Amino acid sequence: MSRRAWAWGVPSAVLVLVALGGLYATTTPRYALYRLGVAIQQHNVATAERYFDVERIADAATEVIVADYLARQPVPTTAAEAFGREIAANMAKRRVRPQALARVRAEIRRSVERAGIQPTALVLPAGLIAVLMAFEVSPEGPDAWVTYRDPVQGPVRFRMSRQPDRSWKISGFDPEWIRRRAQEGQTRIR
């Protein structure tokens, strides 16, 4: 290979590797968390909400809340009671889901608006190095579980899912965390 080919080939190969590495880095859950942290630090609610799959989070929270409610009820002894319980569960889910959607959106808004103002607000670290150190990301199939230790709330565990555009969104929270938040907010089935 001639000297001229080396002069163009090596820098070109390095440039391609850097571009591929940058592309990979921007399509990871950690990068999405970094961008979410930046949006929170800038108090940009609309941008921050794009990193949450609000519908899936509300559906999962509704499932947990209704299942916990039904677990406290007497076990059905007949097929008719079991059928009635199923109908009651479906009705409860329809009633709780809009409340869960509103609560998820309110929690996102509250966290973003209070970031850096009140010490009780959930604040995600915005620096890329802070994100690398603060979050533990565990791949699980096409999704990833992320664990973060909030200074006020303690451990927070949530699921992130890859979207069709290859970005990542928070799509669900650990059921124990949902139960704690529901008890704090005194969410109830009406």
C-alpha positions in Angstrom: 0.0 0.0 0.0 1.4 3.4 -0.9 2.2 6.2 1.5 -0.6 8.3 0.0 -3.2 5.5 0.7 -2.1 5.3 4.3 -2.3 9.1 4.6 -6.0 9.0 3.6 -7.0 5.5 4.7 -6.0 5.8 8.4 -7.8 9.1 9.1 -10.8 7.9 7.2 -11.0 4.7 9.2 -10.7 6.6 12.4 -13.4 9.0 11.3 -15.7 6.1 10.4 -15.1 4.4 13.8 -15.8 7.7 15.7 -19.0 8.2 13.7 -20.2 4.6 14.4 -19.2 5.0 18.1 -21.1 8.2 18.3 -24.2 6.7 16.6 -24.1 3.8 19.0 -23.7 6.0 22.1 -26.7 8.2 21.1 -29.0 5.1 20.8 -28.5 3.8 24.3 -30.7 4.1 27.4 -27.9 6.1 29.1 -27.9 8.7 26.4 -31.7 9.0 26.7 -31.3 9.5 30.5 -28.7 12.1 29.9 -31.0 14.0 27.5 -33.9 13.7 30.0 -31.6 15.1 32.7 -30.8 18.0 30.5 -34.5 18.7 29.9 -35.2 18.5 33.6 -32.3 20.9 34.4 -33.7 23.3 31.8 -37.2 23.0 33.2 -38.5 22.0 29.8 -41.7 19.9 30.6 -42.5 19.1 26.9 -39.0 17.8 26.1 -38.9 15.8 29.4 -42.3 14.2 28.7 -41.0 12.8 25.4 -38.7 10.5 27.3 -41.7 8.8 29.0 -44.2 6.4 27.5 -47.0 7.8 29.6 -49.7 5.4 28.3 -47.7 2.3 29.1 -46.7 3.6 32.5 -50.3 4.4 33.4 -51.4 0.9 32.1 -48.8 -0.8 34.3 -49.7 1.3 37.3 -53.4 0.6 36.8 -52.7 -3.1 36.7 -50.7 -3.0 40.0 -53.3 -0.8 41.8 -56.3 -3.0 40.8 -54.4 -6.2 41.5 -53.5 -5.0 45.0 -57.1 -4.0 45.6 -58.5 -7.3 44.5 -55.9 -9.2 46.5 -57.4 -7.6 49.7 -60.9 -8.9 48.7 -62.3 -12.3 49.5 -61.4 -15.1 47.1 -64.3 -16.0 44.8 -65.8 -19.4 45.7 -68.0 -19.9 42.6 -67.7 -19.4 38.9 -70.3 -16.6 39.1 -68.2 -14.8 41.8 -65.1 -15.2 39.7 -66.9 -13.8 36.6 -68.2 -10.9 38.7 -64.7 -10.3 40.1 -63.4 -10.1 36.5 -66.1 -7.6 35.5 -65.3 -5.5 38.6 -61.6 -5.6 37.8 -62.2 -4.4 34.3 -64.5 -1.6 35.5 -61.9 -0.6 38.1 -59.2 -0.4 35.5 -61.4 1.8 33.3 -61.9 4.1 36.3 -58.3 4.1 37.6 -56.5 4.5 34.2 -57.5 8.2 33.6 -56.4 9.0 37.1 -53.1 7.2 36.6 -52.5 9.0 33.3 -53.2 12.4 35.0 -50.9 11.4 37.9 -48.0 10.4 35.7 -48.2 13.6 33.7 -48.5 15.6 36.9 -45.5 13.8 38.4 -43.4 14.5 35.3 -44.4 18.2 35.4 -43.8 18.5 39.1 -40.4 16.9 38.9 -39.3 19.1 36.0 -40.7 22.4 37.4 -39.1 21.8 40.9 -35.8 20.5 39.7 -33.0 22.3 41.5 -35.6 24.4 43.5 -36.7 22.0 46.2 -34.6 19.3 47.7 -37.6 16.9 47.6 -37.8 16.9 43.8 -36.5 13.9 41.8 -33.5 15.3 40.0 -31.7 13.2 37.4 -28.0 14.0 37.0 -27.5 16.0 33.7 -23.8 15.4 33.1 -22.8 12.5 30.9 -20.3 11.2 33.5 -22.9 11.5 36.2 -25.3 9.5 34.2 -22.7 6.8 33.6 -22.0 6.6 37.4 -25.5 7.1 38.8 -27.6 4.6 36.8 -27.2 0.9 36.7 -28.6 -0.4 33.4 -29.5 -4.1 33.1 -30.5 -5.3 29.6 -33.5 -7.6 29.6 -34.5 -8.8 26.2 -35.4 -5.8 24.0 -35.9 -3.6 27.1 -33.6 -2.5 29.9 -34.2 -2.1 33.7 -32.6 1.0 35.2 -31.8 1.4 38.9 -31.2 4.9 40.3 -30.8 5.9 43.9 -32.7 9.1 44.5 -31.5 11.1 47.5 -35.1 11.5 48.9 -37.1 8.6 47.5 -34.4 5.9 47.8 -34.0 3.3 45.1 -36.1 3.9 42.0 -36.2 1.1 39.4 -37.8 1.6 36.0 -38.0 -0.1 32.6 -36.9 1.6 29.4 -38.1 0.4 26.0 -36.6 0.9 22.6 -39.0 2.8 20.3 -39.4 2.2 16.5 -37.2 5.3 15.9 -34.4 3.6 17.9 -34.7 6.0 20.8 -35.5 4.9 24.4 -38.4 5.9 26.7 -39.2 5.1 30.3 -42.1 2.6 29.9 -42.8 1.4 33.4 -41.8 1.5 37.1 -41.1 -1.3 39.6 -44.4 -2.4 41.1 -43.1 -1.8 44.6 -42.3 1.8 43.7 -45.8 2.2 42.3 -47.3 0.9 45.5 -45.3 3.3 47.6 -46.3 6.3 45.4 -50.0 5.2 45.4 -50.0 5.0 49.2 -48.3 8.4 49.4 -50.9 10.0 47.0 -53.7 8.0 48.6 -54.9 6.8 45.2 -58.2 4.9 45.6 -60.8 3.3 43.4 -64.0 5.3 43.3 
